[in-house]
């Protein structure tokens, strides 16, 4: 049996973002994560699209933790993308707001994100 694919979107909960802003940052993270996967693993990106684009949205409580998570994922070869805000509305330019992970193998994403809570 083939392993299930999913995408994880991790949003910072320690910054003051309105709900709409958080949703927009999550959308950026989803698209950026997908594009990172498609660069070197088009087969996985395509299968994820065909299978319904399973995703989960999680929260993390600091920029430092989000960046450490991204570094660990990259070290293991799991495609991911950090989102930095342009600073046009609620946040200062360059504020790191979210992380898009995958799409990738569910078990590998879960290994890194199982301690995080749903947003």
Rosetta constraint file for C-alpha pairs under 8 A:
AtomPair CA 3 CA 105 HARMONIC 6.32 0.50
AtomPair CA 3 CA 106 HARMONIC 7.16 0.50
AtomPair CA 4 CA 105 HARMONIC 6.07 0.50
AtomPair CA 4 CA 106 HARMONIC 5.71 0.50
AtomPair CA 5 CA 44 HARMONIC 7.93 0.50
AtomPair CA 5 CA 48 HARMONIC 6.12 0.50
AtomPair CA 5 CA 54 HARMONIC 7.14 0.50
AtomPair CA 5 CA 103 HARMONIC 6.20 0.50
AtomPair CA 5 CA 104 HARMONIC 5.21 0.50
AtomPair CA 5 CA 105 HARMONIC 4.65 0.50
AtomPair CA 5 CA 106 HARMONIC 5.11 0.50
AtomPair CA 6 CA 48 HARMONIC 7.06 0.50
AtomPair CA 6 CA 53 HARMONIC 6.85 0.50
AtomPair CA 6 CA 54 HARMONIC 4.89 0.50
AtomPair CA 6 CA 55 HARMONIC 5.27 0.50
AtomPair CA 6 CA 56 HARMONIC 7.70 0.50
AtomPair CA 6 CA 102 HARMONIC 6.96 0.50
AtomPair CA 6 CA 103 HARMONIC 5.03 0.50
AtomPair CA 6 CA 104 HARMONIC 5.70 0.50
AtomPair CA 6 CA 105 HARMONIC 6.48 0.50
AtomPair CA 6 CA 106 HARMONIC 5.48 0.50
AtomPair CA 6 CA 109 HARMONIC 7.96 0.50
AtomPair CA 7 CA 30 HARMONIC 7.51 0.50
AtomPair CA 7 CA 33 HARMONIC 7.90 0.50
AtomPair CA 7 CA 53 HARMONIC 7.57 0.50
AtomPair CA 7 CA 54 HARMONIC 6.33 0.50
AtomPair CA 7 CA 55 HARMONIC 4.48 0.50
AtomPair CA 7 CA 56 HARMONIC 6.43 0.50
AtomPair CA 7 CA 100 HARMONIC 7.33 0.50
AtomPair CA 7 CA 101 HARMONIC 5.64 0.50
AtomPair CA 7 CA 102 HARMONIC 4.89 0.50
AtomPair CA 7 CA 103 HARMONIC 4.22 0.50
AtomPair CA 7 CA 104 HARMONIC 6.41 0.50
AtomPair CA 7 CA 106 HARMONIC 7.88 0.50
AtomPair CA 7 CA 109 HARMONIC 7.88 0.50
AtomPair CA 8 CA 30 HARMONIC 7.89 0.50
AtomPair CA 8 CA 55 HARMONIC 5.56 0.50
AtomPair CA 8 CA 56 HARMONIC 4.95 0.50
AtomPair CA 8 CA 57 HARMONIC 5.90 0.50
AtomPair CA 8 CA 58 HARMONIC 7.19 0.50
AtomPair CA 8 CA 100 HARMONIC 6.10 0.50
AtomPair CA 8 CA 101 HARMONIC 5.04 0.50
AtomPair CA 8 CA 102 HARMONIC 6.76 0.50
AtomPair CA 8 CA 103 HARMONIC 7.49 0.50
AtomPair CA 8 CA 109 HARMONIC 7.35 0.50
AtomPair CA 9 CA 26 HARMONIC 6.23 0.50
AtomPair CA 9 CA 29 HARMONIC 6.36 0.50
AtomPair CA 9 CA 30 HARMONIC 6.37 0.50
AtomPair CA 9 CA 55 HARMONIC 7.36 0.50
AtomPair CA 9 CA 56 HARMONIC 6.17 0.50
AtomPair CA 9 CA 57 HARMONIC 4.70 0.50
AtomPair CA 9 CA 58 HARMONIC 6.09 0.50
AtomPair CA 9 CA 98 HARMONIC 7.13 0.50
AtomPair CA 9 CA 99 HARMONIC 5.81 0.50
AtomPair CA 9 CA 100 HARMONIC 4.75 0.50
AtomPair CA 9 CA 101 HARMONIC 6.20 0.50
AtomPair CA 10 CA 26 HARMONIC 7.50 0.50
AtomPair CA 10 CA 57 HARMONIC 5.86 0.50
AtomPair CA 10 CA 58 HARMONIC 4.71 0.50
AtomPair CA 10 CA 59 HARMONIC 5.29 0.50
AtomPair CA 10 CA 60 HARMONIC 6.64 0.50
AtomPair CA 10 CA 66 HARMONIC 7.92 0.50
AtomPair CA 10 CA 98 HARMONIC 5.44 0.50
AtomPair CA 10 CA 99 HARMONIC 5.05 0.50
AtomPair CA 10 CA 100 HARMONIC 6.50 0.50
AtomPair CA 10 CA 101 HARMONIC 7.95 0.50
AtomPair CA 11 CA 22 HARMONIC 7.19 0.50
AtomPair CA 11 CA 25 HARMONIC 7.70 0.50
AtomPair CA 11 CA 26 HARMONIC 6.72 0.50
AtomPair CA 11 CA 57 HARMONIC 7.38 0.50
AtomPair CA 11 CA 58 HARMONIC 6.21 0.50
AtomPair CA 11 CA 59 HARMONIC 4.83 0.50
AtomPair CA 11 CA 60 HARMONIC 6.20 0.50
AtomPair CA 11 CA 97 HARMONIC 6.16 0.50
AtomPair CA 11 CA 98 HARMONIC 4.45 0.50
AtomPair CA 11 CA 99 HARMONIC 6.65 0.50
AtomPair CA 11 CA 119 HARMONIC 7.50 0.50
AtomPair CA 12 CA 59 HARMONIC 5.68 0.50
AtomPair CA 12 CA 60 HARMONIC 5.00 0.50
AtomPair CA 12 CA 61 HARMONIC 5.64 0.50
AtomPair CA 12 CA 62 HARMONIC 6.32 0.50
AtomPair CA 12 CA 63 HARMONIC 7.08 0.50
AtomPair CA 12 CA 66 HARMONIC 7.61 0.50
AtomPair CA 12 CA 97 HARMONIC 5.57 0.50
AtomPair CA 12 CA 98 HARMONIC 5.98 0.50
AtomPair CA 13 CA 59 HARMONIC 5.85 0.50
AtomPair CA 13 CA 60 HARMONIC 5.79 0.50
AtomPair CA 13 CA 61 HARMONIC 5.12 0.50
AtomPair CA 13 CA 62 HARMONIC 7.39 0.50
AtomPair CA 14 CA 60 HARMONIC 7.66 0.50
AtomPair CA 14 CA 61 HARMONIC 5.00 0.50
AtomPair CA 14 CA 62 HARMONIC 5.95 0.50
AtomPair CA 17 CA 21 HARMONIC 5.74 0.50
AtomPair CA 17 CA 22 HARMONIC 5.95 0.50
AtomPair CA 17 CA 90 HARMONIC 6.86 0.50
AtomPair CA 17 CA 91 HARMONIC 7.70 0.50
AtomPair CA 18 CA 22 HARMONIC 6.24 0.50
AtomPair CA 19 CA 23 HARMONIC 6.18 0.50
AtomPair CA 20 CA 24 HARMONIC 6.17 0.50
AtomPair CA 21 CA 25 HARMONIC 6.18 0.50
AtomPair CA 21 CA 90 HARMONIC 7.89 0.50
AtomPair CA 22 CA 26 HARMONIC 6.12 0.50
AtomPair CA 23 CA 27 HARMONIC 6.18 0.50
AtomPair CA 24 CA 28 HARMONIC 6.31 0.50
AtomPair CA 25 CA 29 HARMONIC 6.21 0.50
AtomPair CA 25 CA 83 HARMONIC 7.10 0.50
AtomPair CA 25 CA 85 HARMONIC 7.81 0.50
AtomPair CA 25 CA 97 HARMONIC 6.62 0.50
AtomPair CA 25 CA 98 HARMONIC 6.29 0.50
AtomPair CA 26 CA 30 HARMONIC 6.12 0.50
AtomPair CA 26 CA 57 HARMONIC 7.96 0.50
AtomPair CA 26 CA 98 HARMONIC 6.47 0.50
AtomPair CA 26 CA 99 HARMONIC 7.84 0.50
AtomPair CA 26 CA 100 HARMONIC 7.64 0.50
AtomPair CA 27 CA 31 HARMONIC 6.27 0.50
AtomPair CA 28 CA 32 HARMONIC 5.98 0.50
AtomPair CA 28 CA 83 HARMONIC 6.88 0.50
AtomPair CA 28 CA 100 HARMONIC 7.96 0.50
AtomPair CA 29 CA 33 HARMONIC 5.88 0.50
AtomPair CA 29 CA 81 HARMONIC 6.63 0.50
AtomPair CA 29 CA 82 HARMONIC 6.94 0.50
AtomPair CA 29 CA 83 HARMONIC 6.03 0.50
AtomPair CA 29 CA 98 HARMONIC 6.17 0.50
AtomPair CA 29 CA 99 HARMONIC 5.47 0.50
AtomPair CA 29 CA 100 HARMONIC 4.19 0.50
AtomPair CA 29 CA 101 HARMONIC 7.89 0.50
AtomPair CA 30 CA 34 HARMONIC 6.17 0.50
AtomPair CA 30 CA 100 HARMONIC 5.21 0.50
AtomPair CA 30 CA 101 HARMONIC 7.66 0.50
AtomPair CA 31 CA 35 HARMONIC 6.19 0.50
AtomPair CA 31 CA 100 HARMONIC 7.70 0.50
AtomPair CA 32 CA 36 HARMONIC 6.18 0.50
AtomPair CA 32 CA 80 HARMONIC 7.69 0.50
AtomPair CA 32 CA 81 HARMONIC 5.85 0.50
AtomPair CA 32 CA 100 HARMONIC 6.51 0.50
AtomPair CA 33 CA 37 HARMONIC 6.30 0.50
AtomPair CA 33 CA 79 HARMONIC 6.66 0.50
AtomPair CA 33 CA 80 HARMONIC 5.06 0.50
AtomPair CA 33 CA 81 HARMONIC 5.28 0.50
AtomPair CA 33 CA 99 HARMONIC 7.84 0.50
AtomPair CA 33 CA 100 HARMONIC 4.57 0.50
AtomPair CA 33 CA 101 HARMONIC 5.42 0.50
AtomPair CA 33 CA 102 HARMONIC 5.25 0.50
AtomPair CA 33 CA 103 HARMONIC 6.91 0.50
AtomPair CA 34 CA 38 HARMONIC 6.12 0.50
AtomPair CA 34 CA 45 HARMONIC 6.57 0.50
AtomPair CA 34 CA 100 HARMONIC 7.88 0.50
AtomPair CA 34 CA 102 HARMONIC 6.06 0.50
AtomPair CA 34 CA 103 HARMONIC 6.06 0.50
AtomPair CA 35 CA 39 HARMONIC 6.24 0.50
AtomPair CA 36 CA 40 HARMONIC 7.44 0.50
AtomPair CA 36 CA 79 HARMONIC 5.69 0.50
AtomPair CA 36 CA 80 HARMONIC 6.36 0.50
AtomPair CA 36 CA 81 HARMONIC 6.99 0.50
AtomPair CA 36 CA 102 HARMONIC 7.56 0.50
AtomPair CA 37 CA 41 HARMONIC 5.41 0.50
AtomPair CA 37 CA 42 HARMONIC 6.75 0.50
AtomPair CA 37 CA 44 HARMONIC 7.35 0.50
AtomPair CA 37 CA 45 HARMONIC 6.02 0.50
AtomPair CA 37 CA 79 HARMONIC 5.34 0.50
AtomPair CA 37 CA 80 HARMONIC 7.54 0.50
AtomPair CA 37 CA 102 HARMONIC 5.96 0.50
AtomPair CA 37 CA 103 HARMONIC 6.51 0.50
AtomPair CA 37 CA 104 HARMONIC 7.73 0.50
AtomPair CA 38 CA 42 HARMONIC 4.25 0.50
AtomPair CA 38 CA 43 HARMONIC 7.64 0.50
AtomPair CA 38 CA 44 HARMONIC 7.41 0.50
AtomPair CA 38 CA 45 HARMONIC 5.29 0.50
AtomPair CA 38 CA 46 HARMONIC 7.81 0.50
AtomPair CA 41 CA 45 HARMONIC 6.46 0.50
AtomPair CA 42 CA 46 HARMONIC 5.95 0.50
AtomPair CA 43 CA 47 HARMONIC 6.11 0.50
AtomPair CA 44 CA 48 HARMONIC 6.13 0.50
AtomPair CA 44 CA 103 HARMONIC 7.29 0.50
AtomPair CA 44 CA 104 HARMONIC 7.01 0.50
AtomPair CA 45 CA 49 HARMONIC 6.41 0.50
AtomPair CA 45 CA 103 HARMONIC 6.39 0.50
AtomPair CA 46 CA 50 HARMONIC 6.27 0.50
AtomPair CA 47 CA 51 HARMONIC 6.01 0.50
AtomPair CA 48 CA 52 HARMONIC 6.47 0.50
AtomPair CA 48 CA 53 HARMONIC 5.26 0.50
AtomPair CA 48 CA 54 HARMONIC 7.32 0.50
AtomPair CA 48 CA 103 HARMONIC 6.64 0.50
AtomPair CA 49 CA 53 HARMONIC 5.09 0.50
AtomPair CA 56 CA 118 HARMONIC 7.78 0.50
AtomPair CA 57 CA 118 HARMONIC 6.00 0.50
AtomPair CA 57 CA 119 HARMONIC 5.88 0.50
AtomPair CA 58 CA 116 HARMONIC 6.22 0.50
AtomPair CA 58 CA 117 HARMONIC 5.58 0.50
AtomPair CA 58 CA 118 HARMONIC 4.32 0.50
AtomPair CA 58 CA 119 HARMONIC 4.74 0.50
AtomPair CA 59 CA 116 HARMONIC 6.33 0.50
AtomPair CA 59 CA 117 HARMONIC 5.90 0.50
AtomPair CA 59 CA 118 HARMONIC 6.08 0.50
AtomPair CA 59 CA 119 HARMONIC 5.02 0.50
AtomPair CA 60 CA 65 HARMONIC 7.17 0.50
AtomPair CA 60 CA 66 HARMONIC 6.72 0.50
AtomPair CA 60 CA 116 HARMONIC 6.63 0.50
AtomPair CA 60 CA 117 HARMONIC 7.77 0.50
AtomPair CA 61 CA 65 HARMONIC 7.26 0.50
AtomPair CA 62 CA 66 HARMONIC 6.34 0.50
AtomPair CA 63 CA 67 HARMONIC 6.12 0.50
AtomPair CA 63 CA 96 HARMONIC 6.57 0.50
AtomPair CA 63 CA 97 HARMONIC 7.69 0.50
AtomPair CA 64 CA 68 HARMONIC 6.16 0.50
AtomPair CA 65 CA 69 HARMONIC 6.10 0.50
AtomPair CA 66 CA 70 HARMONIC 6.30 0.50
AtomPair CA 66 CA 98 HARMONIC 7.64 0.50
AtomPair CA 66 CA 99 HARMONIC 7.19 0.50
AtomPair CA 67 CA 71 HARMONIC 6.20 0.50
AtomPair CA 67 CA 82 HARMONIC 7.81 0.50
AtomPair CA 68 CA 72 HARMONIC 6.21 0.50
AtomPair CA 69 CA 73 HARMONIC 6.22 0.50
AtomPair CA 69 CA 112 HARMONIC 7.42 0.50
AtomPair CA 70 CA 74 HARMONIC 6.16 0.50
AtomPair CA 70 CA 80 HARMONIC 6.74 0.50
AtomPair CA 70 CA 81 HARMONIC 7.49 0.50
AtomPair CA 70 CA 82 HARMONIC 7.28 0.50
AtomPair CA 70 CA 99 HARMONIC 7.35 0.50
AtomPair CA 71 CA 75 HARMONIC 6.10 0.50
AtomPair CA 72 CA 76 HARMONIC 6.42 0.50
AtomPair CA 73 CA 77 HARMONIC 6.30 0.50
AtomPair CA 73 CA 78 HARMONIC 5.14 0.50
AtomPair CA 73 CA 79 HARMONIC 7.17 0.50
AtomPair CA 73 CA 80 HARMONIC 7.11 0.50
AtomPair CA 73 CA 112 HARMONIC 7.58 0.50
AtomPair CA 74 CA 78 HARMONIC 5.48 0.50
AtomPair CA 74 CA 79 HARMONIC 6.48 0.50
AtomPair CA 74 CA 80 HARMONIC 7.00 0.50
AtomPair CA 78 CA 101 HARMONIC 7.45 0.50
AtomPair CA 78 CA 102 HARMONIC 6.79 0.50
AtomPair CA 78 CA 104 HARMONIC 7.04 0.50
AtomPair CA 79 CA 101 HARMONIC 6.17 0.50
AtomPair CA 79 CA 102 HARMONIC 5.26 0.50
AtomPair CA 79 CA 103 HARMONIC 7.67 0.50
AtomPair CA 79 CA 104 HARMONIC 7.52 0.50
AtomPair CA 80 CA 99 HARMONIC 6.89 0.50
AtomPair CA 80 CA 100 HARMONIC 5.38 0.50
AtomPair CA 80 CA 101 HARMONIC 4.32 0.50
AtomPair CA 80 CA 102 HARMONIC 5.72 0.50
AtomPair CA 81 CA 99 HARMONIC 5.59 0.50
AtomPair CA 81 CA 100 HARMONIC 5.18 0.50
AtomPair CA 81 CA 101 HARMONIC 6.68 0.50
AtomPair CA 82 CA 96 HARMONIC 7.02 0.50
AtomPair CA 82 CA 97 HARMONIC 7.74 0.50
AtomPair CA 82 CA 98 HARMONIC 5.95 0.50
AtomPair CA 82 CA 99 HARMONIC 4.49 0.50
AtomPair CA 82 CA 100 HARMONIC 6.52 0.50
AtomPair CA 83 CA 96 HARMONIC 5.69 0.50
AtomPair CA 83 CA 97 HARMONIC 5.75 0.50
AtomPair CA 83 CA 98 HARMONIC 5.13 0.50
AtomPair CA 83 CA 99 HARMONIC 5.96 0.50
AtomPair CA 83 CA 100 HARMONIC 7.84 0.50
AtomPair CA 84 CA 93 HARMONIC 7.65 0.50
AtomPair CA 84 CA 94 HARMONIC 5.00 0.50
AtomPair CA 84 CA 95 HARMONIC 5.25 0.50
AtomPair CA 84 CA 96 HARMONIC 4.26 0.50
AtomPair CA 84 CA 97 HARMONIC 5.94 0.50
AtomPair CA 84 CA 98 HARMONIC 7.52 0.50
AtomPair CA 85 CA 91 HARMONIC 7.00 0.50
AtomPair CA 85 CA 92 HARMONIC 7.46 0.50
AtomPair CA 85 CA 93 HARMONIC 5.74 0.50
AtomPair CA 85 CA 94 HARMONIC 5.23 0.50
AtomPair CA 85 CA 95 HARMONIC 5.25 0.50
AtomPair CA 85 CA 96 HARMONIC 6.32 0.50
AtomPair CA 85 CA 97 HARMONIC 6.68 0.50
AtomPair CA 86 CA 92 HARMONIC 7.60 0.50
AtomPair CA 86 CA 93 HARMONIC 4.86 0.50
AtomPair CA 86 CA 94 HARMONIC 6.08 0.50
AtomPair CA 86 CA 95 HARMONIC 7.80 0.50
AtomPair CA 87 CA 91 HARMONIC 5.15 0.50
AtomPair CA 87 CA 92 HARMONIC 4.68 0.50
AtomPair CA 87 CA 93 HARMONIC 3.73 0.50
AtomPair CA 87 CA 94 HARMONIC 6.77 0.50
AtomPair CA 87 CA 95 HARMONIC 7.53 0.50
AtomPair CA 88 CA 92 HARMONIC 7.85 0.50
AtomPair CA 88 CA 93 HARMONIC 7.35 0.50
AtomPair CA 91 CA 95 HARMONIC 6.58 0.50
AtomPair CA 101 CA 109 HARMONIC 7.48 0.50
AtomPair CA 102 CA 109 HARMONIC 7.95 0.50
AtomPair CA 104 CA 108 HARMONIC 7.46 0.50
AtomPair CA 104 CA 109 HARMONIC 6.90 0.50
AtomPair CA 105 CA 109 HARMONIC 6.41 0.50
AtomPair CA 106 CA 110 HARMONIC 5.99 0.50
AtomPair CA 107 CA 111 HARMONIC 6.16 0.50
AtomPair CA 108 CA 112 HARMONIC 6.98 0.50
AtomPair CA 109 CA 113 HARMONIC 6.22 0.50
AtomPair CA 110 CA 114 HARMONIC 5.12 0.50
